[in-house]
C-alpha cells in the first residue's frame, strides 16, 4: 500500500491497475461472474474454496475501495482549489 505522502492520482492509478490485475486472476480462477457489485462478495464466499484466496479477494476489494475514495478526495480538493483561483 502507498504511504500517505505517496497519495497522488498517478500513484493511485498504478496501484488500482495492480489490484485489478490480481483481482482478474482470482475472478478467472473461480469463475466469478456476478453481474452486480452487491453479488460479488456473496459469489466469492460461495465459490472461493481456498481461505487464503478468499482473504486476498477481500483485501483487494477493500484496497480498491480505499484507493478509489482517496482519488475522489484528491480530485475534489484539486477542483475546489482550481475554482478558488479563478
PDB file with SEQRES, HELIX, SHEET and CRYST1 records, atoms N, CA, C and O in Angstrom:
SEQRES   1 A   86  UNK UNK UNK UNK UNK UNK UNK UNK UNK UNK UNK UNK UNK          
SEQRES   2 A   86  UNK UNK UNK UNK UNK UNK UNK UNK UNK UNK UNK UNK UNK          
SEQRES   3 A   86  UNK UNK UNK UNK UNK UNK UNK UNK UNK UNK UNK UNK UNK          
SEQRES   4 A   86  UNK UNK UNK UNK UNK UNK UNK UNK UNK UNK UNK UNK UNK          
SEQRES   5 A   86  UNK UNK UNK UNK UNK UNK UNK UNK UNK UNK UNK UNK UNK          
SEQRES   6 A   86  UNK UNK UNK UNK UNK UNK UNK UNK UNK UNK UNK UNK UNK          
SEQRES   7 A   86  UNK UNK UNK UNK UNK UNK UNK UNK                              
HELIX    1 AA1 UNK A    4  UNK A    6  5                                   3    
HELIX    2 AA2 UNK A    9  UNK A   29  1                                  21    
HELIX    3 AA3 UNK A   37  UNK A   47  1                                  11    
HELIX    4 AA4 UNK A   51  UNK A   85  1                                  35    
CRYST1    1.000    1.000    1.000  90.00  90.00  90.00 P 1           1          
ATOM      1  N   UNK A   1       0.836  -1.183   0.000  1.00  0.00           N  
ATOM      2  CA  UNK A   1       0.000   0.000   0.000  1.00  0.00           C  
ATOM      3  C   UNK A   1       0.878   1.241   0.000  1.00  0.00           C  
ATOM      4  O   UNK A   1       2.003   1.248   0.498  1.00  0.00           O  
ATOM      5  N   UNK A   2       0.313   2.280  -0.577  1.00  0.00           N  
ATOM      6  CA  UNK A   2       1.021   3.555  -0.615  1.00  0.00           C  
ATOM      7  C   UNK A   2       1.029   4.212   0.750  1.00  0.00           C  
ATOM      8  O   UNK A   2       0.099   4.049   1.541  1.00  0.00           O  
ATOM      9  N   UNK A   3       2.080   4.949   1.014  1.00  0.00           N  
ATOM     10  CA  UNK A   3       2.147   5.750   2.236  1.00  0.00           C  
ATOM     11  C   UNK A   3       1.417   7.066   1.976  1.00  0.00           C  
ATOM     12  O   UNK A   3       1.208   7.448   0.824  1.00  0.00           O  
ATOM     13  N   UNK A   4       1.036   7.749   3.036  1.00  0.00           N  
ATOM     14  CA  UNK A   4       0.264   8.981   2.911  1.00  0.00           C  
ATOM     15  C   UNK A   4       0.943  10.001   2.000  1.00  0.00           C  
ATOM     16  O   UNK A   4       0.272  10.682   1.225  1.00  0.00           O  
ATOM     17  N   UNK A   5       2.275  10.110   2.089  1.00  0.00           N  
ATOM     18  CA  UNK A   5       2.975  11.097   1.268  1.00  0.00           C  
ATOM     19  C   UNK A   5       3.096  10.669  -0.195  1.00  0.00           C  
ATOM     20  O   UNK A   5       3.573  11.445  -1.023  1.00  0.00           O  
ATOM     21  N   UNK A   6       2.672   9.448  -0.525  1.00  0.00           N  
ATOM     22  CA  UNK A   6       2.714   8.954  -1.897  1.00  0.00           C  
ATOM     23  C   UNK A   6       1.352   9.036  -2.588  1.00  0.00           C  
ATOM     24  O   UNK A   6       1.222   8.680  -3.759  1.00  0.00           O  
ATOM     25  N   UNK A   7       0.346   9.505  -1.858  1.00  0.00           N  
ATOM     26  CA  UNK A   7      -1.005   9.545  -2.410  1.00  0.00           C  
ATOM     27  C   UNK A   7      -1.153  10.696  -3.401  1.00  0.00           C  
ATOM     28  O   UNK A   7      -1.324  11.857  -3.026  1.00  0.00           O  
ATOM     29  N   UNK A   8      -1.082  10.333  -4.661  1.00  0.00           N  
ATOM     30  CA  UNK A   8      -1.399  11.263  -5.739  1.00  0.00           C  
ATOM     31  C   UNK A   8      -2.103  10.453  -6.819  1.00  0.00           C  
ATOM     32  O   UNK A   8      -2.057   9.223  -6.808  1.00  0.00           O  
ATOM     33  N   UNK A   9      -2.740  11.127  -7.731  1.00  0.00           N  
ATOM     34  CA  UNK A   9      -3.562  10.434  -8.724  1.00  0.00           C  
ATOM     35  C   UNK A   9      -2.746   9.423  -9.527  1.00  0.00           C  
ATOM     36  O   UNK A   9      -3.218   8.316  -9.790  1.00  0.00           O  
ATOM     37  N   UNK A  10      -1.548   9.787  -9.911  1.00  0.00           N  
ATOM     38  CA  UNK A  10      -0.712   8.889 -10.711  1.00  0.00           C  
ATOM     39  C   UNK A  10      -0.394   7.597  -9.948  1.00  0.00           C  
ATOM     40  O   UNK A  10      -0.554   6.503 -10.489  1.00  0.00           O  
ATOM     41  N   UNK A  11       0.048   7.719  -8.713  1.00  0.00           N  
ATOM     42  CA  UNK A  11       0.374   6.535  -7.908  1.00  0.00           C  
ATOM     43  C   UNK A  11      -0.866   5.699  -7.619  1.00  0.00           C  
ATOM     44  O   UNK A  11      -0.811   4.469  -7.636  1.00  0.00           O  
ATOM     45  N   UNK A  12      -1.973   6.365  -7.356  1.00  0.00           N  
ATOM     46  CA  UNK A  12      -3.222   5.642  -7.078  1.00  0.00           C  
ATOM     47  C   UNK A  12      -3.644   4.849  -8.301  1.00  0.00           C  
ATOM     48  O   UNK A  12      -4.051   3.694  -8.178  1.00  0.00           O  
ATOM     49  N   UNK A  13      -3.555   5.445  -9.472  1.00  0.00           N  
ATOM     50  CA  UNK A  13      -3.919   4.721 -10.701  1.00  0.00           C  
ATOM     51  C   UNK A  13      -3.050   3.484 -10.892  1.00  0.00           C  
ATOM     52  O   UNK A  13      -3.545   2.430 -11.290  1.00  0.00           O  
ATOM     53  N   UNK A  14      -1.752   3.613 -10.610  1.00  0.00           N  
ATOM     54  CA  UNK A  14      -0.845   2.471 -10.725  1.00  0.00           C  
ATOM     55  C   UNK A  14      -1.253   1.364  -9.757  1.00  0.00           C  
ATOM     56  O   UNK A  14      -1.287   0.192 -10.132  1.00  0.00           O  
ATOM     57  N   UNK A  15      -1.558   1.728  -8.527  1.00  0.00           N  
ATOM     58  CA  UNK A  15      -1.977   0.737  -7.523  1.00  0.00           C  
ATOM     59  C   UNK A  15      -3.294   0.078  -7.926  1.00  0.00           C  
ATOM     60  O   UNK A  15      -3.460  -1.132  -7.776  1.00  0.00           O  
ATOM     61  N   UNK A  16      -4.225   0.876  -8.436  1.00  0.00           N  
ATOM     62  CA  UNK A  16      -5.509   0.309  -8.863  1.00  0.00           C  
ATOM     63  C   UNK A  16      -5.329  -0.655 -10.030  1.00  0.00           C  
ATOM     64  O   UNK A  16      -6.050  -1.648 -10.124  1.00  0.00           O  
ATOM     65  N   UNK A  17      -4.395  -0.382 -10.903  1.00  0.00           N  
ATOM     66  CA  UNK A  17      -4.111  -1.293 -12.015  1.00  0.00           C  
ATOM     67  C   UNK A  17      -3.556  -2.612 -11.489  1.00  0.00           C  
ATOM     68  O   UNK A  17      -3.950  -3.681 -11.955  1.00  0.00           O  
ATOM     69  N   UNK A  18      -2.651  -2.544 -10.531  1.00  0.00           N  
ATOM     70  CA  UNK A  18      -2.084  -3.764  -9.923  1.00  0.00           C  
ATOM     71  C   UNK A  18      -3.191  -4.565  -9.237  1.00  0.00           C  
ATOM     72  O   UNK A  18      -3.268  -5.784  -9.391  1.00  0.00           O  
ATOM     73  N   UNK A  19      -4.040  -3.881  -8.484  1.00  0.00           N  
ATOM     74  CA  UNK A  19      -5.150  -4.532  -7.788  1.00  0.00           C  
ATOM     75  C   UNK A  19      -6.083  -5.190  -8.805  1.00  0.00           C  
ATOM     76  O   UNK A  19      -6.508  -6.330  -8.619  1.00  0.00           O  
ATOM     77  N   UNK A  20      -6.397  -4.467  -9.872  1.00  0.00           N  
ATOM     78  CA  UNK A  20      -7.296  -5.009 -10.903  1.00  0.00           C  
ATOM     79  C   UNK A  20      -6.735  -6.268 -11.530  1.00  0.00           C  
ATOM     80  O   UNK A  20      -7.462  -7.238 -11.741  1.00  0.00           O  
ATOM     81  N   UNK A  21      -5.440  -6.259 -11.830  1.00  0.00           N  
ATOM     82  CA  UNK A  21      -4.824  -7.437 -12.445  1.00  0.00           C  
ATOM     83  C   UNK A  21      -4.879  -8.643 -11.507  1.00  0.00           C  
ATOM     84  O   UNK A  21      -5.173  -9.758 -11.939  1.00  0.00           O  
ATOM     85  N   UNK A  22      -4.600  -8.420 -10.243  1.00  0.00           N  
ATOM     86  CA  UNK A  22      -4.647  -9.532  -9.281  1.00  0.00           C  
ATOM     87  C   UNK A  22      -6.084 -10.020  -9.086  1.00  0.00           C  
ATOM     88  O   UNK A  22      -6.332 -11.217  -8.941  1.00  0.00           O  
ATOM     89  N   UNK A  23      -7.015  -9.082  -9.085  1.00  0.00           N  
ATOM     90  CA  UNK A  23      -8.435  -9.457  -8.953  1.00  0.00           C  
ATOM     91  C   UNK A  23      -8.882 -10.291 -10.151  1.00  0.00           C  
ATOM     92  O   UNK A  23      -9.611 -11.270  -9.995  1.00  0.00           O  
ATOM     93  N   UNK A  24      -8.442  -9.899 -11.346  1.00  0.00           N  
ATOM     94  CA  UNK A  24      -8.824 -10.642 -12.543  1.00  0.00           C  
ATOM     95  C   UNK A  24      -8.359 -12.090 -12.486  1.00  0.00           C  
ATOM     96  O   UNK A  24      -9.062 -12.992 -12.942  1.00  0.00           O  
ATOM     97  N   UNK A  25      -7.183 -12.307 -11.930  1.00  0.00           N  
ATOM     98  CA  UNK A  25      -6.682 -13.677 -11.782  1.00  0.00           C  
ATOM     99  C   UNK A  25      -7.646 -14.492 -10.909  1.00  0.00           C  
ATOM    100  O   UNK A  25      -8.000 -15.620 -11.252  1.00  0.00           O  
ATOM    101  N   UNK A  26      -8.062 -13.916  -9.788  1.00  0.00           N  
ATOM    102  CA  UNK A  26      -8.992 -14.625  -8.896  1.00  0.00           C  
ATOM    103  C   UNK A  26     -10.370 -14.787  -9.540  1.00  0.00           C  
ATOM    104  O   UNK A  26     -11.005 -15.832  -9.398  1.00  0.00           O  
ATOM    105  N   UNK A  27     -10.824 -13.769 -10.235  1.00  0.00           N  
ATOM    106  CA  UNK A  27     -12.131 -13.836 -10.905  1.00  0.00           C  
ATOM    107  C   UNK A  27     -12.145 -14.972 -11.923  1.00  0.00           C  
ATOM    108  O   UNK A  27     -13.110 -15.733 -12.003  1.00  0.00           O  
ATOM    109  N   UNK A  28     -11.072 -15.081 -12.697  1.00  0.00           N  
ATOM    110  CA  UNK A  28     -10.994 -16.145 -13.698  1.00  0.00           C  
ATOM    111  C   UNK A  28     -10.827 -17.510 -13.040  1.00  0.00           C  
ATOM    112  O   UNK A  28     -11.476 -18.479 -13.433  1.00  0.00           O  
ATOM    113  N   UNK A  29      -9.956 -17.582 -12.040  1.00  0.00           N  
ATOM    114  CA  UNK A  29      -9.681 -18.856 -11.363  1.00  0.00           C  
ATOM    115  C   UNK A  29     -10.946 -19.466 -10.780  1.00  0.00           C  
ATOM    116  O   UNK A  29     -11.147 -20.678 -10.860  1.00  0.00           O  
ATOM    117  N   UNK A  30     -11.807 -18.624 -10.186  1.00  0.00           N  
ATOM    118  CA  UNK A  30     -13.001 -19.135  -9.516  1.00  0.00           C  
ATOM    119  C   UNK A  30     -14.283 -18.860 -10.294  1.00  0.00           C  
ATOM    120  O   UNK A  30     -15.382 -19.067  -9.779  1.00  0.00           O  
ATOM    121  N   UNK A  31     -14.144 -18.393 -11.533  1.00  0.00           N  
ATOM    122  CA  UNK A  31     -15.289 -18.142 -12.403  1.00  0.00           C  
ATOM    123  C   UNK A  31     -16.345 -17.273 -11.713  1.00  0.00           C  
ATOM    124  O   UNK A  31     -17.526 -17.617 -11.675  1.00  0.00           O  
ATOM    125  N   UNK A  32     -15.899 -16.163 -11.179  1.00  0.00           N  
ATOM    126  CA  UNK A  32     -16.799 -15.223 -10.517  1.00  0.00           C  
ATOM    127  C   UNK A  32     -17.451 -14.354 -11.592  1.00  0.00           C  
ATOM    128  O   UNK A  32     -16.799 -13.512 -12.210  1.00  0.00           O  
ATOM    129  N   UNK A  33     -18.726 -14.571 -11.798  1.00  0.00           N  
ATOM    130  CA  UNK A  33     -19.419 -13.911 -12.903  1.00  0.00           C  
ATOM    131  C   UNK A  33     -20.594 -13.071 -12.427  1.00  0.00           C  
ATOM    132  O   UNK A  33     -21.586 -12.938 -13.145  1.00  0.00           O  
ATOM    133  N   UNK A  34     -20.504 -12.517 -11.258  1.00  0.00           N  
ATOM    134  CA  UNK A  34     -21.606 -11.706 -10.728  1.00  0.00           C  
ATOM    135  C   UNK A  34     -21.839 -10.516 -11.647  1.00  0.00           C  
ATOM    136  O   UNK A  34     -20.896  -9.920 -12.168  1.00  0.00           O  
ATOM    137  N   UNK A  35     -23.100 -10.183 -11.835  1.00  0.00           N  
ATOM    138  CA  UNK A  35     -23.450  -9.046 -12.690  1.00  0.00           C  
ATOM    139  C   UNK A  35     -23.632  -7.771 -11.876  1.00  0.00           C  
ATOM    140  O   UNK A  35     -23.735  -6.683 -12.442  1.00  0.00           O  
ATOM    141  N   UNK A  36     -23.671  -7.897 -10.570  1.00  0.00           N  
ATOM    142  CA  UNK A  36     -23.859  -6.750  -9.695  1.00  0.00           C  
ATOM    143  C   UNK A  36     -22.747  -6.727  -8.655  1.00  0.00           C  
ATOM    144  O   UNK A  36     -22.336  -7.770  -8.149  1.00  0.00           O  
ATOM    145  N   UNK A  37     -22.266  -5.531  -8.342  1.00  0.00           N  
ATOM    146  CA  UNK A  37     -21.232  -5.420  -7.313  1.00  0.00           C  
ATOM    147  C   UNK A  37     -21.732  -5.956  -5.978  1.00  0.00           C  
ATOM    148  O   UNK A  37     -20.946  -6.455  -5.172  1.00  0.00           O  
ATOM    149  N   UNK A  38     -23.013  -5.857  -5.747  1.00  0.00           N  
ATOM    150  CA  UNK A  38     -23.581  -6.355  -4.491  1.00  0.00           C  
ATOM    151  C   UNK A  38     -23.510  -7.871  -4.400  1.00  0.00           C  
ATOM    152  O   UNK A  38     -23.489  -8.427  -3.302  1.00  0.00           O  
ATOM    153  N   UNK A  39     -23.475  -8.544  -5.543  1.00  0.00           N  
ATOM    154  CA  UNK A  39     -23.440 -10.003  -5.566  1.00  0.00           C  
ATOM    155  C   UNK A  39     -22.019 -10.576  -5.511  1.00  0.00           C  
ATOM    156  O   UNK A  39     -21.839 -11.765  -5.248  1.00  0.00           O  
ATOM    157  N   UNK A  40     -21.026  -9.743  -5.755  1.00  0.00           N  
ATOM    158  CA  UNK A  40     -19.657 -10.234  -5.881  1.00  0.00           C  
ATOM    159  C   UNK A  40     -19.173 -10.908  -4.597  1.00  0.00           C  
ATOM    160  O   UNK A  40     -18.625 -12.009  -4.656  1.00  0.00           O  
ATOM    161  N   UNK A  41     -19.359 -10.285  -3.464  1.00  0.00           N  
ATOM    162  CA  UNK A  41     -18.859 -10.859  -2.204  1.00  0.00           C  
ATOM    163  C   UNK A  41     -19.575 -12.177  -1.898  1.00  0.00           C  
ATOM    164  O   UNK A  41     -18.946 -13.152  -1.486  1.00  0.00           O  
ATOM    165  N   UNK A  42     -20.872 -12.198  -2.099  1.00  0.00           N  
ATOM    166  CA  UNK A  42     -21.632 -13.436  -1.861  1.00  0.00           C  
ATOM    167  C   UNK A  42     -21.150 -14.548  -2.785  1.00  0.00           C  
ATOM    168  O   UNK A  42     -20.962 -15.684  -2.350  1.00  0.00           O  
ATOM    169  N   UNK A  43     -20.952 -14.224  -4.050  1.00  0.00           N  
ATOM    170  CA  UNK A  43     -20.475 -15.222  -5.002  1.00  0.00           C  
ATOM    171  C   UNK A  43     -19.072 -15.691  -4.617  1.00  0.00           C  
ATOM    172  O   UNK A  43     -18.774 -16.884  -4.687  1.00  0.00           O  
ATOM    173  N   UNK A  44     -18.222 -14.768  -4.216  1.00  0.00           N  
ATOM    174  CA  UNK A  44     -16.864 -15.136  -3.797  1.00  0.00           C  
ATOM    175  C   UNK A  44     -16.919 -16.067  -2.597  1.00  0.00           C  
ATOM    176  O   UNK A  44     -16.182 -17.051  -2.534  1.00  0.00           O  
ATOM    177  N   UNK A  45     -17.786 -15.760  -1.652  1.00  0.00           N  
ATOM    178  CA  UNK A  45     -17.919 -16.595  -0.455  1.00  0.00           C  
ATOM    179  C   UNK A  45     -18.306 -18.018  -0.841  1.00  0.00           C  
ATOM    180  O   UNK A  45     -17.830 -18.980  -0.239  1.00  0.00           O  
ATOM    181  N   UNK A  46     -19.158 -18.148  -1.834  1.00  0.00           N  
ATOM    182  CA  UNK A  46     -19.626 -19.469  -2.252  1.00  0.00           C  
ATOM    183  C   UNK A  46     -18.604 -20.225  -3.097  1.00  0.00           C  
ATOM    184  O   UNK A  46     -18.463 -21.440  -2.964  1.00  0.00           O  
ATOM    185  N   UNK A  47     -17.891 -19.506  -3.966  1.00  0.00           N  
ATOM    186  CA  UNK A  47     -17.051 -20.177  -4.949  1.00  0.00           C  
ATOM    187  C   UNK A  47     -15.576 -20.295  -4.579  1.00  0.00           C  
ATOM    188  O   UNK A  47     -14.916 -21.245  -5.000  1.00  0.00           O  
ATOM    189  N   UNK A  48     -15.052 -19.367  -3.812  1.00  0.00           N  
ATOM    190  CA  UNK A  48     -13.620 -19.421  -3.493  1.00  0.00           C  
ATOM    191  C   UNK A  48     -13.426 -20.379  -2.323  1.00  0.00           C  
ATOM    192  O   UNK A  48     -13.799 -20.083  -1.188  1.00  0.00           O  
ATOM    193  N   UNK A  49     -12.835 -21.532  -2.627  1.00  0.00           N  
ATOM    194  CA  UNK A  49     -12.705 -22.573  -1.609  1.00  0.00           C  
ATOM    195  C   UNK A  49     -11.364 -22.556  -0.884  1.00  0.00           C  
ATOM    196  O   UNK A  49     -11.170 -23.303   0.076  1.00  0.00           O  
ATOM    197  N   UNK A  50     -10.447 -21.721  -1.328  1.00  0.00           N  
ATOM    198  CA  UNK A  50      -9.157 -21.571  -0.648  1.00  0.00           C  
ATOM    199  C   UNK A  50      -9.242 -20.347   0.255  1.00  0.00           C  
ATOM    200  O   UNK A  50      -9.443 -19.230  -0.222  1.00  0.00           O  
ATOM    201  N   UNK A  51      -9.089 -20.558   1.554  1.00  0.00           N  
ATOM    202  CA  UNK A  51      -9.239 -19.472   2.522  1.00  0.00           C  
ATOM    203  C   UNK A  51      -8.298 -18.306   2.228  1.00  0.00           C  
ATOM    204  O   UNK A  51      -8.684 -17.143   2.350  1.00  0.00           O  
ATOM    205  N   UNK A  52      -7.064 -18.623   1.840  1.00  0.00           N  
ATOM    206  CA  UNK A  52      -6.101 -17.555   1.541  1.00  0.00           C  
ATOM    207  C   UNK A  52      -6.537 -16.729   0.332  1.00  0.00           C  
ATOM    208  O   UNK A  52      -6.386 -15.507   0.329  1.00  0.00           O  
ATOM    209  N   UNK A  53      -7.072 -17.384  -0.689  1.00  0.00           N  
ATOM    210  CA  UNK A  53      -7.573 -16.654  -1.856  1.00  0.00           C  
ATOM    211  C   UNK A  53      -8.766 -15.785  -1.481  1.00  0.00           C  
ATOM    212  O   UNK A  53      -8.900 -14.660  -1.963  1.00  0.00           O  
ATOM    213  N   UNK A  54      -9.629 -16.313  -0.619  1.00  0.00           N  
ATOM    214  CA  UNK A  54     -10.802 -15.542  -0.206  1.00  0.00           C  
ATOM    215  C   UNK A  54     -10.375 -14.299   0.582  1.00  0.00           C  
ATOM    216  O   UNK A  54     -10.891 -13.204   0.360  1.00  0.00           O  
ATOM    217  N   UNK A  55      -9.442 -14.481   1.486  1.00  0.00           N  
ATOM    218  CA  UNK A  55      -8.941 -13.343   2.266  1.00  0.00           C  
ATOM    219  C   UNK A  55      -8.292 -12.328   1.326  1.00  0.00           C  
ATOM    220  O   UNK A  55      -8.503 -11.124   1.473  1.00  0.00           O  
ATOM    221  N   UNK A  56      -7.513 -12.803   0.372  1.00  0.00           N  
ATOM    222  CA  UNK A  56      -6.861 -11.881  -0.566  1.00  0.00           C  
ATOM    223  C   UNK A  56      -7.904 -11.149  -1.409  1.00  0.00           C  
ATOM    224  O   UNK A  56      -7.758  -9.958  -1.685  1.00  0.00           O  
ATOM    225  N   UNK A  57      -8.947 -11.856  -1.814  1.00  0.00           N  
ATOM    226  CA  UNK A  57     -10.025 -11.235  -2.582  1.00  0.00           C  
ATOM    227  C   UNK A  57     -10.651 -10.093  -1.780  1.00  0.00           C  
ATOM    228  O   UNK A  57     -10.893  -9.012  -2.316  1.00  0.00           O  
ATOM    229  N   UNK A  58     -10.909 -10.336  -0.505  1.00  0.00           N  
ATOM    230  CA  UNK A  58     -11.487  -9.293   0.348  1.00  0.00           C  
ATOM    231  C   UNK A  58     -10.514  -8.136   0.539  1.00  0.00           C  
ATOM    232  O   UNK A  58     -10.917  -6.973   0.520  1.00  0.00           O  
ATOM    233  N   UNK A  59      -9.230  -8.452   0.723  1.00  0.00           N  
ATOM    234  CA  UNK A  59      -8.215  -7.397   0.863  1.00  0.00           C  
ATOM    235  C   UNK A  59      -8.161  -6.525  -0.386  1.00  0.00           C  
ATOM    236  O   UNK A  59      -8.140  -5.297  -0.296  1.00  0.00           O  
ATOM    237  N   UNK A  60      -8.139  -7.163  -1.542  1.00  0.00           N  
ATOM    238  CA  UNK A  60      -8.092  -6.405  -2.790  1.00  0.00           C  
ATOM    239  C   UNK A  60      -9.336  -5.537  -2.962  1.00  0.00           C  
ATOM    240  O   UNK A  60      -9.252  -4.398  -3.423  1.00  0.00           O  
ATOM    241  N   UNK A  61     -10.478  -6.082  -2.590  1.00  0.00           N  
ATOM    242  CA  UNK A  61     -11.721  -5.311  -2.673  1.00  0.00           C  
ATOM    243  C   UNK A  61     -11.638  -4.073  -1.791  1.00  0.00           C  
ATOM    244  O   UNK A  61     -12.007  -2.975  -2.210  1.00  0.00           O  
ATOM    245  N   UNK A  62     -11.160  -4.252  -0.592  1.00  0.00           N  
ATOM    246  CA  UNK A  62     -11.044  -3.137   0.345  1.00  0.00           C  
ATOM    247  C   UNK A  62     -10.001  -2.122  -0.117  1.00  0.00           C  
ATOM    248  O   UNK A  62     -10.243  -0.916  -0.068  1.00  0.00           O  
ATOM    249  N   UNK A  63      -8.848  -2.607  -0.563  1.00  0.00           N  
ATOM    250  CA  UNK A  63      -7.809  -1.697  -1.057  1.00  0.00           C  
ATOM    251  C   UNK A  63      -8.322  -0.884  -2.238  1.00  0.00           C  
ATOM    252  O   UNK A  63      -8.083   0.322  -2.316  1.00  0.00           O  
ATOM    253  N   UNK A  64      -9.016  -1.532  -3.146  1.00  0.00           N  
ATOM    254  CA  UNK A  64      -9.570  -0.828  -4.298  1.00  0.00           C  
ATOM    255  C   UNK A  64     -10.544   0.254  -3.879  1.00  0.00           C  
ATOM    256  O   UNK A  64     -10.537   1.356  -4.427  1.00  0.00           O  
ATOM    257  N   UNK A  65     -11.372  -0.062  -2.916  1.00  0.00           N  
ATOM    258  CA  UNK A  65     -12.341   0.923  -2.404  1.00  0.00           C  
ATOM    259  C   UNK A  65     -11.633   2.107  -1.759  1.00  0.00           C  
ATOM    260  O   UNK A  65     -11.998   3.259  -1.991  1.00  0.00           O  
ATOM    261  N   UNK A  66     -10.619   1.816  -0.948  1.00  0.00           N  
ATOM    262  CA  UNK A  66      -9.879   2.878  -0.263  1.00  0.00           C  
ATOM    263  C   UNK A  66      -9.177   3.788  -1.276  1.00  0.00           C  
ATOM    264  O   UNK A  66      -9.246   5.012  -1.172  1.00  0.00           O  
ATOM    265  N   UNK A  67      -8.507   3.183  -2.247  1.00  0.00           N  
ATOM    266  CA  UNK A  67      -7.824   3.990  -3.252  1.00  0.00           C  
ATOM    267  C   UNK A  67      -8.811   4.792  -4.095  1.00  0.00           C  
ATOM    268  O   UNK A  67      -8.539   5.937  -4.457  1.00  0.00           O  
ATOM    269  N   UNK A  68      -9.944   4.194  -4.403  1.00  0.00           N  
ATOM    270  CA  UNK A  68     -10.969   4.923  -5.154  1.00  0.00           C  
ATOM    271  C   UNK A  68     -11.459   6.139  -4.399  1.00  0.00           C  
ATOM    272  O   UNK A  68     -11.631   7.210  -4.982  1.00  0.00           O  
ATOM    273  N   UNK A  69     -11.684   5.981  -3.111  1.00  0.00           N  
ATOM    274  CA  UNK A  69     -12.136   7.104  -2.289  1.00  0.00           C  
ATOM    275  C   UNK A  69     -11.039   8.153  -2.143  1.00  0.00           C  
ATOM    276  O   UNK A  69     -11.326   9.350  -2.130  1.00  0.00           O  
ATOM    277  N   UNK A  70      -9.788   7.716  -2.033  1.00  0.00           N  
ATOM    278  CA  UNK A  70      -8.670   8.665  -1.941  1.00  0.00           C  
ATOM    279  C   UNK A  70      -8.556   9.470  -3.229  1.00  0.00           C  
ATOM    280  O   UNK A  70      -8.343  10.682  -3.187  1.00  0.00           O  
ATOM    281  N   UNK A  71      -8.693   8.811  -4.360  1.00  0.00           N  
ATOM    282  CA  UNK A  71      -8.618   9.512  -5.645  1.00  0.00           C  
ATOM    283  C   UNK A  71      -9.736  10.536  -5.767  1.00  0.00           C  
ATOM    284  O   UNK A  71      -9.510  11.651  -6.236  1.00  0.00           O  
ATOM    285  N   UNK A  72     -10.927  10.169  -5.353  1.00  0.00           N  
ATOM    286  CA  UNK A  72     -12.057  11.102  -5.391  1.00  0.00           C  
ATOM    287  C   UNK A  72     -11.793  12.305  -4.505  1.00  0.00           C  
ATOM    288  O   UNK A  72     -12.069  13.439  -4.899  1.00  0.00           O  
ATOM    289  N   UNK A  73     -11.268  12.074  -3.327  1.00  0.00           N  
ATOM    290  CA  UNK A  73     -10.971  13.177  -2.403  1.00  0.00           C  
ATOM    291  C   UNK A  73      -9.912  14.112  -2.990  1.00  0.00           C  
ATOM    292  O   UNK A  73     -10.040  15.333  -2.903  1.00  0.00           O  
ATOM    293  N   UNK A  74      -8.873  13.536  -3.585  1.00  0.00           N  
ATOM    294  CA  UNK A  74      -7.820  14.351  -4.201  1.00  0.00           C  
ATOM    295  C   UNK A  74      -8.384  15.160  -5.361  1.00  0.00           C  
ATOM    296  O   UNK A  74      -8.095  16.350  -5.491  1.00  0.00           O  
ATOM    297  N   UNK A  75      -9.187  14.518  -6.203  1.00  0.00           N  
ATOM    298  CA  UNK A  75      -9.773  15.225  -7.346  1.00  0.00           C  
ATOM    299  C   UNK A  75     -10.712  16.332  -6.881  1.00  0.00           C  
ATOM    300  O   UNK A  75     -10.721  17.417  -7.463  1.00  0.00           O  
ATOM    301  N   UNK A  76     -11.503  16.073  -5.841  1.00  0.00           N  
ATOM    302  CA  UNK A  76     -12.412  17.098  -5.309  1.00  0.00           C  
ATOM    303  C   UNK A  76     -11.632  18.273  -4.730  1.00  0.00           C  
ATOM    304  O   UNK A  76     -12.014  19.428  -4.919  1.00  0.00           O  
ATOM    305  N   UNK A  77     -10.541  17.980  -4.026  1.00  0.00           N  
ATOM    306  CA  UNK A  77      -9.721  19.043  -3.454  1.00  0.00           C  
ATOM    307  C   UNK A  77      -9.082  19.872  -4.562  1.00  0.00           C  
ATOM    308  O   UNK A  77      -9.037  21.100  -4.479  1.00  0.00           O  
ATOM    309  N   UNK A  78      -8.590  19.200  -5.595  1.00  0.00           N  
ATOM    310  CA  UNK A  78      -7.976  19.914  -6.715  1.00  0.00           C  
ATOM    311  C   UNK A  78      -9.006  20.778  -7.424  1.00  0.00           C  
ATOM    312  O   UNK A  78      -8.705  21.899  -7.834  1.00  0.00           O  
ATOM    313  N   UNK A  79     -10.218  20.262  -7.569  1.00  0.00           N  
ATOM    314  CA  UNK A  79     -11.291  21.012  -8.215  1.00  0.00           C  
ATOM    315  C   UNK A  79     -11.653  22.260  -7.413  1.00  0.00           C  
ATOM    316  O   UNK A  79     -11.864  23.328  -7.986  1.00  0.00           O  
ATOM    317  N   UNK A  80     -11.724  22.128  -6.099  1.00  0.00           N  
ATOM    318  CA  UNK A  80     -12.029  23.275  -5.241  1.00  0.00           C  
ATOM    319  C   UNK A  80     -10.923  24.320  -5.318  1.00  0.00           C  
ATOM    320  O   UNK A  80     -11.198  25.519  -5.352  1.00  0.00           O  
ATOM    321  N   UNK A  81      -9.658  23.860  -5.345  1.00  0.00           N  
ATOM    322  CA  UNK A  81      -8.535  24.783  -5.439  1.00  0.00           C  
ATOM    323  C   UNK A  81      -8.560  25.539  -6.766  1.00  0.00           C  
ATOM    324  O   UNK A  81      -8.268  26.734  -6.813  1.00  0.00           O  
ATOM    325  N   UNK A  82      -8.912  24.833  -7.844  1.00  0.00           N  
ATOM    326  CA  UNK A  82      -8.982  25.459  -9.152  1.00  0.00           C  
ATOM    327  C   UNK A  82     -10.098  26.519  -9.173  1.00  0.00           C  
ATOM    328  O   UNK A  82      -9.918  27.601  -9.731  1.00  0.00           O  
ATOM    329  N   UNK A  83     -11.235  26.205  -8.568  1.00  0.00           N  
ATOM    330  CA  UNK A  83     -12.343  27.159  -8.521  1.00  0.00           C  
ATOM    331  C   UNK A  83     -11.990  28.383  -7.695  1.00  0.00           C  
ATOM    332  O   UNK A  83     -12.394  29.496  -8.033  1.00  0.00           O  
ATOM    333  N   UNK A  84     -11.240  28.192  -6.617  1.00  0.00           N  
ATOM    334  CA  UNK A  84     -10.853  29.314  -5.748  1.00  0.00           C  
ATOM    335  C   UNK A  84      -9.850  30.243  -6.421  1.00  0.00           C  
ATOM    336  O   UNK A  84      -9.789  31.432  -6.109  1.00  0.00           O  
ATOM    337  N   UNK A  85      -9.063  29.695  -7.349  1.00  0.00           N  
ATOM    338  CA  UNK A  85      -8.066  30.502  -8.032  1.00  0.00           C  
ATOM    339  C   UNK A  85      -8.733  31.421  -9.061  1.00  0.00           C  
ATOM    340  O   UNK A  85      -8.281  32.546  -9.276  1.00  0.00           O  
ATOM    341  N   UNK A  86      -9.801  30.946  -9.689  1.00  0.00           N  
ATOM    342  CA  UNK A  86     -10.465  31.733 -10.736  1.00  0.00           C  
ATOM    343  C   UNK A  86     -11.475  32.603 -10.150  1.00  0.00           C  
ATOM    344  O   UNK A  86     -12.144  33.345 -10.869  1.00  0.00           O  
TER     345      UNK A  86                                                      
END                                                                             
